[in-house]
Amino acid sequence: MAIKAIIQSITYDPQKDMLYLAVHPDRPSVTRGNRHDVLVMYDEADRQTLVGIEVMDFAAHLVPLLYKPGVVPDLPERFTVVGADIENADLRTVFEWCYHRYVLPLLKMGVAA
């Protein structure tokens, strides 16, 4: 059975090319990462509860490899994004949406590299 997670807020920093998805902001957390700089944070007291996801080098590194096996963590959560038309989505779909919502407009304006 899939675990439902509601992404409360999304932050993208174009200067650092860093994406942050907040599920339970302001909770103490422990972090697990992969070699593609996708950091998954879980509640410090309850290590089954997702707190957030941070991606370093989001547009430059992760997006070009989005469909390569093992790049996007295979999480049990299905995501809904507050204020967006995303419900019951996998993490890859959320990353795609973030790229179209946050990065592409900056590229069109010449702000992001």
Secondary structure, 3 states (H helix, E strand, C coil): CCEEEEECEEEEECCCCEEEEECCCCCCEEEEECCCCEEEEEECCCCCCEEEEEECCHHHHHHHHCCCCCCCCCCCEEEEECCCCCCCECHHHHHHHHHHHHHHHHHHHCCCC
